């Protein structure tokens, strides 16, 4: 392993024609991605595949003039212009399908960039972020590491050997954060409706947002709960201290994303397992999760119960994410349940999100 003097020297490893994977959520190496945004002449002709999440990872790494391209799995409004010009490729596929795509031999990935904790016994913890990284680390690609002291050395998270890194640089930027924002009467009411459907002993899958945050607050009197999910945030902390969680196998997630306080507390959380999507979203694993209750949001539903979680007015604003994976698994269990929770109208209150029939061309995220 060679230690780079600075992050720009890491970027200098990329050559025109290379494909580089950069993770999103709390794993985004933000000092490196910010450098790419502010220096359009860096990494010409390179394609960056990212797992950037709307509302968390907002940097656009594309630059049409220098033929620097980007491939994404979640659409964001500020990506649209470059998407229409061909600089950004968008694949609206489920989380499990993303994992399969990234690990397929036919998918070219020359470099992987990871943000890691300080090494302990020759290994760097991935901290709060596993997601697609374990499968990518196992591939025959070169890896660049940003060693960041703000990344918690989480014993329950995957790690990689220091010798696996081609080069490293140091960064001291805060990890990307997430805040669900203030609750409102609608999200609180929906959370109460959902809480009434959750039995003691259930294993929950939730996403991010006001409704999941309010739901966890409403579940503090439940007992023997567990989580098997793609993402968890700060709202898990008061639930963990309330006595609502089971003692063993309580928290399994691919990603933690939230506040600095959350990241600091991760190493102390009991019964925690941070795992890659090849485990968290595997149908063979999910079918064995006890009493799986999947709670997800949507943009609209129709009277047949079909779910659209991807487009508004026939324009992509998001992607399927983990919704299809968990909804299918929960629906197949005799004692499981798939719940789709959403306000009945848009924020203006003028347009119903429950429709008789989807517009032509609307993707069906859940049939």
N, C-alpha and C positions, 0 to 999 in steps of 0.2 A: 504494500500500500504506500502511495506517495501522498504526502500532505501538501495541499495547495496553499499558496500564500494568501489568496483571497478568492472570493466567489467568482470573480470574472475569469480567473484561471480555470475554474471548474467548467464554466460555459465554453471556454476555448477548446475543450475536448470535443465538442459537437462539430461535425463536419457537414457540409451541404449534402443532402440526401439521407442523413441520419433520421431515425425515429426515436423519440425520447418520451418516456412516460413520467409524468409528474402527478403525484397524488393530490387530492383535494381535502376537504374537511379540515381537521386539526393537523393533518399531515402535510399541508401545503408548505413547501420551503419558501416562505413569503419574501425573504430578502432576495432570493434568486429570481423569483417570478417578477418582483418589482423592478429588478435590474433589467430584465428583458423588456418590460413595458416601457421603461424610461430610456432605453438604448436600442432603438429599432434596427441599428446596424449589426447588433450582436446576433449570432446564430443564423446567418442567412441560409435559406434553402432547407432548414430543419423543420420537421413536423413534430409537434408536441401533442401527444395523446394525454388527456387529463381526465380526472374524475371530479372536476370542480362541481360544487353544489350551489345552486342559486341561493343568494342571500348570505352566503358564507365566503365562497371563493369567486370573486368578481373580476379578476384580472383577465384581460384579453391578450393573449400572447401572439396573436396573428399579426402579420405585417405584410400586406399585399406587395408593397414595393420591393421588399427584399426576399420575396417568395418564402417567408416564414409562415408555416401553416399550423393549424390546430385541429384536433379531432376531439369531439366532446360527446357525452352521453346525456347531458341535460342542457336544454336550450335556455338561454338568457336573452333578455331584450337587447342588450348592447352587443350581443354576438350576431344579431340578425343581419346587419349590413354586410359584414364580412362573409357570412354564410351565403347570402344571395350572390356575392361576387366569386364564390368558390374557394375562398380562403379558409373557411371552416367547414369541416365535415361533421354531420350530426347523425348519430345512430340512436334512435329511440327504442332501446331494448331493455329488458328487465335486468335487475342486479345479477342474477345467476347467469344470464346470457352474456353480460359484460365480462364476468369472471371467465367464462368459457372462451370468449373471444380473445381476451388478453393472454390467456395461457395456451392458445392454439399455436401449433408449430407454423401454421400459415400466416400468422400475424407477426409482422416484423417489428421487433423492439431491440434497438441497438444499445440504448442506455436507460437506466433507471435512476431516478434521483430520489433519495430518501432523507428525511429529517429525523435524527435519532438523538437519544440521550448519550451522556458520557459513558464510555465503555466501563464495564465491570467484568473482571476476569476474562478480558478479551472479547466481550460481546456487547453490542449496542442494542438497547431496548428500543422498540418502535413507539413506546409510550402509549398515547391514547388512540393510536390509529393503526389498524391492521388492514381492513378492507380488502383490496386486491393485492397487497404487497407480498404476503407469504408465497402465493403462487408465482408472482413475478420474480421474486428472489431466487426461486428454484429454477428459473429459466437460465439459459446460457447467454446472459447479457451482462454488460459491464455496469457497475453501480458506483454512483457518486454520492457521498454522504455529507450532509450539513450537520455538524455536531452542535446541538443547541442545548444549553443548560436549562432552558425552560421546558424541555421535553422531559416528563417525569420518567424515572427509571422504574417502570411498573413490572413487578415480577410475573404477573399473570399475562403479560403481553408477549407476542412473538419478538424474537431478536435475531440479529445476524452477526456473524463473526466479523471482527475488525479486518481480518485478512481477506474478506470477500469484497471490500471496498477498493476500487481502483484508485480513488483519490478522495480527499476530504478537505473541507474548509470549515471554519467556525462561524457561527451566527448567534446573536443574542437577542433576536427579535421575539416579541410575544407570539405565542401560538394563535392561529386564527380562532376567533371566538364566535359565540352564538348566544343570542338572547331572544327568548320567545316573546318578549314584550308584555305589556300590561294586559290583564284579562279583561273581558267584557261580559255583559249579561248573557249574550248568546253562547259564547264558549263555555261559560260556567253551566248554563242549562244543558247543553249537549253533553258535557262531562258527567253531569249527574245522571242523565239518561243512560250513558254507557256504563257507569259504575254499577247501576242496578242489574246489568246483564252479566257482570263478572262474578263468578263464584269463588269462594275461598279455594286455594290450591291451584288456581289457574296459572298458566304461563302466558305472558303477554308479549305481543309484538306491537310497538308503537313507532310513530315517526316523530318529526319535530313540529312545533307550532303551539299555538295557544291552547287548543283542545287537549293534546296529550299532556301538556303541563298542568292544566286544570284537572285532568283525569287523575293524575298521580296524587294530587292533593286530596281528591275525593276518595281515594282508596286506602287512606291511612288506618281505617278500622278493619280492613280486610286482613286475613292471615294466610300464611304459607304461599304467598305469591312468588312467582319467578318471572324472569324476562329472558326471552331469546329473540333478539331483534337486530336490526341493522345499525341503529343509532340510539344513543342515550345522551341526556344532557343534565343540567343542574337539578332539575325537578326530581331526579332519582335520590338525591342526598337526603332530603327530609323524609322521604318514604323509607329509605334504608334505616334511618334512626327511629322510626315509629314502631318497629317490631312487626311490620307487615310482611317482610320477606322471609322465605324459608332459609334454613341454616345451610343447606348444601345446594349447589348448582343454582344459585339465586340470580346471577347476572351474567348473561352471555350476550356479547354484542361485537359488531365489527368495528365500531367507532364510538368514541366519546368526543363530543364537541360542546363547548360551553364557555364558562368563565375561567379566569386564572385560579380561582378558589377550587373549582372542580378538578383541574389538572393537578393541583397540589395534593388533593385528597385521594386521588386514584390509588396510590401505593398502599393506602390504609384500608381500602374497602374490602370487606370480607366476601368470600365465595364469588370472586370475580374471574371471568374468563373473557379476554379480548382475543378474538379469533378471526381468521380470514373468511371471505365470502364463500370459499369452497366448503366451509363447514356451516357457517351461519345461514346460508341460503340453499343448502343442499336438500333436495326433496326427500332423499333417503334418511336424512337426519331429522327433518321437520316432522315427518310422519310419526316419529317416536317421541316427540316433545309432548309431555303430559298436559292435557286440557289446553291446547293452543288456542288462544283468543287473539286474533289479528285485528288491530284497530288502525284504520287508514283514512285519509281524507280524499276528496275528489273535487273536480271542478264542476261536474254535473252528473246526474243519473237520469235514466229514462224510466218510463213506467214498466218496462220489462225487467228492470233491475240491472241493466247494463251500466258500466261505470266508465266515464271519461275522466282521466286524471292528467291529460296531456295537452289539449288544445282549447283555445278560446277563439271563436269566430274563424275557425279553420287555420289558425296560426299556432304553432307549437310554442308553449310557454314553460313546459316542464318535460317530464319523461315518465315512463312507467315506474322506474326505481324498483323497490322491493315489493310493491303492492301485488303484482301478479303472483310472485313466488309464495308469499305468506297467505294471501287470500285463498289460493288453491289448496294449500296444505291444511289450513284451518277448516275449510269447508269439507274436507275429506274425513275429518275425525268425527267419530260419533259424539264425543264430549267436547268438541272444539266449536269455534264460531268465528266467522269472518264478519267484521263490522265495518261499514263505510259510513263515516260521520262527516256531515257538512251542514252549513247553514242553508235554510230553504231558499234564500235569495242572495243576490250579489250584494256587495257593500252598500250600494245605493238604495237597496230595498225595492227597486223597480222591476228587476228581472228575476224570474224564478230559475233556480238551479236544478229543479226537477222538471224535466221536459217530456212531452209525449213521444217525441221522436228526435233522435240526433240529426244534425245536419249531415248531408251527404259528405263523405270523406272523413268524418269524425272517427278517430281510432277508438276501439273498444279495449280499454285497459283490463277490465274484468268482464267476462261474458255473463 
